[in-house]
Amino acid sequence: MSQAEAAIPIIFNPPDNSENQYIHILVKGIEEKGFVVNPLDDLFKSRAHFQSIRLVHLNWFENLDESSKGAMWKSFSRKIVALLAIKASGKKLVWTMHNRLSHEKGSGKLSTILVKLLLKSVDAVVIHCAATETFLREIYPKFRSKILLIPHPHFIDVYGKALELPKNPQEPLKLLFMGAVKPYKNLELLIRVCREFGDAIQLTIAGKPASQDYAEDLRRLASGADQIDLRLGFVEDHQIPDFIGASDLLVLPYDLRSSLNSGTVILAFSYGRTVICPRIGTIDELAAADSGVFSYTYASESEHESKLRYAIGHVLELKKNDPLALLQMGRTMREHVQKANDPVVATDGLSKLYRDLLS
């Protein structure tokens, strides 16, 4: 029997994501392992198709459409129906748990309901850091299904070759935030702290804003600060190496209440840059390699502000004393993720999980 004839149809949702190559990396690897990936939206397209699907793997399923209240409730209702149909038909259900809670404030309660239903329904939960399992067992102590820890795949050369742009030791410290521009990422705090350093630093914020209102809020906060460059729009894949290559390091002041994993941290390492970041699960997962990052914890917004201010000041002094230190740290982190976050390890793990569940 040929590989095509033996291929197993599954749902891996979403099957693609124009804003993040994480999905593409995993789907490509899964299909190379003998699975045919379908979107969740096609689950009910025909009786034959519905019956052919034996396993469903969901990512970010708890996130809801917040464009309006009507859209949010419609999204919630459709997901409840899909979950009930998946379980009633005996299909195996896998969920990747990416974060502690939904980042979106408006739909938080409905999202929590979905998470609880998922945890009661799934046959396995995929996680990218050990901290996720700790949190999972805190919120659902009765959880008994499989938990599979696989490394978040790295992005080395995925968006193009890394750029090593020449650095002038006399230039300001160049900080970069890159990713979806949303309130839970504490960008207001970042702008406020960076303004205090004046011309000693340059901050670039690059990414698509959650809304035009939020974009205007950030522009008002950055008004009059020439050292803050807001690039509030979708970052094309080919622009990513340019943004990272022009920076000294990335600064990612995430909310510890909701964040567990960060693909942007892995992206920074993949392109030879270290990060300033709270001690989320992705940072904890570095183990001995965490000496190559600038991490911190906090218990309140005021403490977050002081810890972030200290971290930026510390990095500024480090660059003054050794202009090449940050680049060397970035190279070290790239070498780390090249070994520890090999995409083949991730897709091998998923393939084995699927076949175990279906056997």
VENURSUL-V650664 format. One record per pair of residues at least 24 apart in sequence whose ideal C-beta (glycine too) atoms are under 8 Angstrom apart, sorted by the first residue. I is the first residue (numbers start at 1). J is the second residue. Records with the same first field share a line. If there is no record, write none. Layout:
I = J + J
This chain:
3 = 34
6 = 34
7 = 34 + 35 + 36
8 = 34 + 35 + 36 + 54 + 55 + 354 + 358
9 = 35 + 36 + 38 + 52 + 53 + 54
10 = 35 + 36 + 37 + 38 + 53 + 54 + 55 + 56 + 57 + 354
11 = 37 + 38 + 39 + 40 + 43 + 53 + 55 + 56 + 57
12 = 37 + 38 + 57 + 59
13 = 39 + 40 + 56 + 57 + 58 + 59 + 61
14 = 39 + 40 + 59 + 60
15 = 39
19 = 180 + 208 + 234
20 = 263
21 = 155 + 158 + 159 + 237
22 = 152 + 153 + 263
23 = 59
25 = 153 + 155 + 158 + 343 + 346
26 = 153 + 343 + 346 + 347 + 350
29 = 343 + 344 + 346 + 347 + 350 + 351
30 = 347 + 350 + 351 + 354
32 = 347
33 = 347 + 348 + 350 + 351
34 = 351
35 = 351 + 354
40 = 82
43 = 82 + 85 + 86
44 = 85
50 = 89
51 = 89
53 = 91
54 = 91 + 92 + 358
55 = 91 + 92 + 93 + 94 + 354 + 357 + 358
56 = 86 + 91 + 92 + 93 + 94
57 = 94 + 95 + 96 + 126 + 350 + 354
58 = 93 + 94 + 95 + 96 + 118
59 = 95 + 96 + 98
60 = 98
61 = 95 + 114 + 118
62 = 102 + 111 + 114 + 115 + 118
63 = 102 + 103 + 104 + 107 + 111
64 = 102 + 104 + 107 + 110 + 111 + 114
66 = 104 + 106 + 107
72 = 106 + 107 + 110
73 = 110
76 = 107 + 110 + 113 + 114
79 = 114
80 = 114 + 117
83 = 114 + 117 + 118 + 121
86 = 121
87 = 121
92 = 123 + 124 + 354 + 357 + 358
93 = 118 + 121 + 122 + 123 + 124
94 = 122 + 123 + 124 + 125 + 126 + 353 + 354 + 357
95 = 122 + 124 + 125 + 126
96 = 125 + 126 + 127 + 128
97 = 125 + 126 + 127 + 132 + 136 + 260
98 = 128 + 260 + 261
99 = 258 + 259 + 260 + 261
100 = 135 + 257 + 258 + 259 + 260
101 = 257 + 258
102 = 258
103 = 182 + 184 + 255 + 258 + 259
105 = 183 + 184
115 = 139
116 = 140
119 = 143
123 = 357
124 = 148 + 353 + 357
126 = 150 + 350 + 353
128 = 152 + 261 + 281 + 282 + 285
129 = 260 + 261 + 281 + 282 + 284 + 285
130 = 281 + 284 + 285
131 = 260 + 280 + 281 + 284 + 285
132 = 260 + 261 + 281
135 = 260
146 = 353 + 357
148 = 349 + 350 + 353
150 = 345 + 346 + 349 + 350
151 = 340 + 341 + 342 + 345 + 346
152 = 261 + 263 + 266 + 282 + 341 + 346
153 = 266 + 341 + 342 + 343 + 346 + 347
154 = 266 + 269 + 270 + 337 + 338 + 341 + 342 + 343
155 = 263 + 266 + 267 + 270 + 271
156 = 270 + 271 + 334 + 337 + 338
158 = 270
159 = 237 + 238 + 240 + 241 + 271
160 = 237 + 238 + 240 + 241
161 = 241
162 = 241 + 244 + 245 + 270 + 271 + 272 + 334
163 = 241 + 242 + 244 + 245 + 246
164 = 245 + 272 + 327
165 = 245 + 246
167 = 248 + 323 + 324 + 327
169 = 319 + 323
172 = 199 + 200 + 201 + 202 + 227
173 = 200 + 201 + 202 + 248 + 312 + 315 + 316 + 319
174 = 201 + 202 + 204 + 246 + 247 + 248
175 = 201 + 202 + 203 + 204 + 247 + 248 + 249 + 250 + 251 + 276 + 312
176 = 203 + 204 + 206 + 243 + 244 + 246 + 247 + 249 + 250 + 251 + 273
177 = 203 + 204 + 205 + 206 + 207 + 250 + 251 + 252
178 = 205 + 206 + 207 + 235 + 240 + 243 + 244 + 250 + 264 + 267
179 = 207 + 252 + 264
180 = 207 + 208 + 210
181 = 205 + 207 + 208 + 209 + 210 + 214 + 215 + 218 + 232
182 = 209 + 210 + 214
183 = 210 + 214
184 = 254 + 255 + 258 + 259
185 = 252 + 253 + 254 + 255
186 = 253 + 254 + 255 + 304
187 = 218 + 253
188 = 217 + 218 + 221
189 = 253 + 301 + 304 + 305 + 308
190 = 251 + 253 + 308
191 = 218 + 221 + 222 + 225 + 228
192 = 221 + 305
193 = 305 + 308 + 309 + 312
194 = 225 + 227 + 228 + 312
195 = 222 + 225 + 227 + 228
196 = 309
197 = 227 + 312 + 313 + 316
198 = 227
199 = 226 + 227
200 = 316
201 = 227 + 312 + 316
202 = 227 + 228 + 229
203 = 227 + 228 + 229 + 251
204 = 229 + 231 + 243 + 246 + 247
205 = 229 + 230 + 231 + 232
206 = 231 + 235 + 239 + 243
207 = 231 + 232 + 233 + 234 + 235
208 = 232 + 233 + 234 + 235
240 = 267 + 271
241 = 271
244 = 268 + 271 + 272 + 273
245 = 271
247 = 273
248 = 273 + 315 + 319 + 326 + 327
249 = 273 + 274 + 275 + 276 + 294 + 315 + 326 + 329 + 330
250 = 274 + 275 + 276 + 277
251 = 275 + 276 + 277 + 308 + 312
252 = 276 + 277 + 278
253 = 277 + 278 + 304 + 308
254 = 278 + 280
256 = 280 + 297 + 298
266 = 337 + 341
268 = 330 + 333
269 = 330 + 333 + 334 + 336 + 337
270 = 334 + 337
271 = 330 + 334
272 = 327 + 330 + 331 + 333 + 334
273 = 326 + 330 + 333
274 = 326 + 329 + 330 + 332 + 333
276 = 308 + 311 + 312 + 315
278 = 304 + 307
286 = 336
289 = 332 + 333 + 336 + 340
292 = 329 + 332 + 333 + 336
293 = 329 + 333
